[in-house]
């Protein structure tokens, strides 16, 4: 699921996840869930990781499904940027 970057420095990692927080300025928190089979018990296990993502226009809301891309360090914890919004959350 990796694609070429514009800088030509090789491939950058991409992930699809759900926005779980948008309370910060120009930053969102995205939860990426992956499933894998446990090596001993042969059951599927869900693992969730949260990434801080740069959102320049503050366009994401909680519940949106987004595509994020790895980038250079933007702050102490931000290493990802928003590439596109795949699906907007329904407005309540």
Secondary structure, DSSP 8 states (H G I E B T S, - for coil): --EE-SS-SSEE-EEEEEEEEEEETTEEEEEEEEEEE-TTT--EEEEEEEEEEE-TT----TT-EEEEEE-S--SSS--EEEEEEEE-----
